[in-house]
Amino acid sequence: MSDRLSKIIEGRVTRRGLFETGGLAALLGAGAVAAPEPAQAALEIGPNLYESIGVRPVINAKGTFTIMSGSLSLPEVKQAMMEASKHYVHIDELMAAVGKRIAELAKCESAIVTCGCASALVHATSACIAGGNPELMQRLPDLTGMKDEVIAPVWSRNVYDHAVRMLGVKMINVHDLDEMRAALGPKTAMVSVMANPSDTGPFGLEPVAKLAHEFGVPVIVDAAAEDFNPSVHFDRGADMVAYSGGKALRGPQSAGVLLGKKELIRAAWMNSSPHHAFGRPMKIGKEDIMGMLAAVEMWFKRDHEAERKRWREWLDTIATSVKRVNGVKTEVLEPRGLSNNTPRLEITWDSEKLGLYGEDLNKMFWDGTPRIILGGASGNARRGGESSATIVPWMMEPGNAEVVGDELYKALSNPPKMPKVSKAKPADVDGVWDVWVDFVLQPGTQQMVNLEQDFDDLRGMHHGDRTDGEVRGYVTGDTVRFSSRHRWEGASFGFNFEGKVSGDVITGEVDMGEYFTAPFTAKRHEFGRRQPPQRPVKNV
């Protein structure tokens, strides 16, 4: 038995002890994505750029996600960035000229380029709080005496509004116009709305903006991944609209654009880099500024109908390939929302008949050669029944459809042997467990409360530091797997535990998705099983 486990069982583990025994391992290598192979030679500038440092490129059948490096920038964008790198310019003069041109193209009053959509939200929030007053700007995020509330419809709260919250504002959630009217007041700095299918109707953007304007409060729309069609939002009352540059626009991945009312945009620019204000760390360089302008220029020159036609042809190619396998069905799912026009292909099959489950297929494609990331996949051996996989053509390139279709056909027509679900008697994990997680640099304690086990099925409650989530999972022999989902403000984050049971101790690893993995150890609570929660569940 290790010294670390002995200390846990004896109840003598301290935060410092956890750091010394487990933190280093997490820091050096733990993560949801495997570390790249070591580079075999010096960096090679050319087609094998990534491979030369041990990183494998991916066929992107998932869509535009920052963690998947967004989109591939247009040739015109690359050219503009290269030319921009050859000269010095004054950034204020450059932004004034670029903003004027983008505003002309977008048919709005003003615009600035930012280092991503998230920074556009930061600068907009700063502008609505401090305006262009240098004294107030320098005090941020100390909001004493300033407007310090931002209102958001509950359907609009999302993980990205952390960019708004980082100014220290209090987010006020409202469920309808009556609640919103009661919440609006002298402390309201802004109303924040996310572009999605819920932004229409009796509590959509238009009535929300109309009510906000009664109180003189500006409204911003986060349209990061939407098609670049700001008029859709301005025509319904938005004062500012923020976009990502590295998604639909296919501009620089580290750029974005904020458009809207002239004075608001001017104040946002004053609060951003290169000026010494809260937004100073969010620097945007001349190369990205000109690359962003080129992307917007090209948006109004691109043949969007031809692009959509090509996407559907790619989906048809993939569907034709996979339907050669008996029992495989496909369906094209139409896009939702006002300005996002990306179709998806859903592929379904009987897992038991084909002997392949969606989650296994997803992992096979990620680990395989060529490396492919799917839009999504579901189905596992424990659940059985139907499995599915989704293809999003938005970020695919010519030739990808044939490759993806062939690889799907090979996997579905001749699947590898999958391990069978064990029928062994499951270990007993009923009760309450104290959990120690070796988070990087700052290990923490948690608790699994009232785990109720019905043979191999597991349910209960997971108490974190400040959040709680319902536990669902199962036990196979001496292996336990369970997950919980937690919410904080607009964010949602998950914990996926897998460990080995040895009497009253469980040791294993927790996968936190984008926050990597960490070792954990759990000890059955000394007061016995099915104890009441040690603290009330918090409604965050």
Secondary structure, DSSP 8 states (H G I E B T S, - for coil): --HHHHHHHTT---HHHHIIIIIHHHHHH--SS------SSS---STTTTGGGT----EEES---GGGT-----HHHHHHHHHHTTS---HHHHHHHHHHHHHHHHTSSEEEEESSHHHHHHHHHHHHHHTT-HHHHHHTT--TTS--EEEEEGGG--GGGHHHHTTT-EEEEESSHHHHHHH-STTEEEEEEE-STTSSSTTSHHHHHHHHHHTT--EEEE-TTS-S-THHHHTTT-SEEEEESSSTT---TT-EEEEE-HHHHHHHHHTBTTSSSTBTTS---HHHHHHHHHHHHHHTTS-HHHHHHHHHHHHHHHHHHHTTSTT-EEEEE---SSS----EEEEEEEHHHHT--HHHHHHHHHHSSS-EEESEEE--TTT-SEEEEEE--TT--TTHHHHHHHHHHHHHHS---------S------EEEEEEE--SSS-EEEEEEEEEEETTEEEEEEE-SS-EEEEEEEEETTEEEEEEEEEETTEEEEEEEEEEEETTEEEEEEE-GGG-EEEEEEEE-TT-SS---SS-----
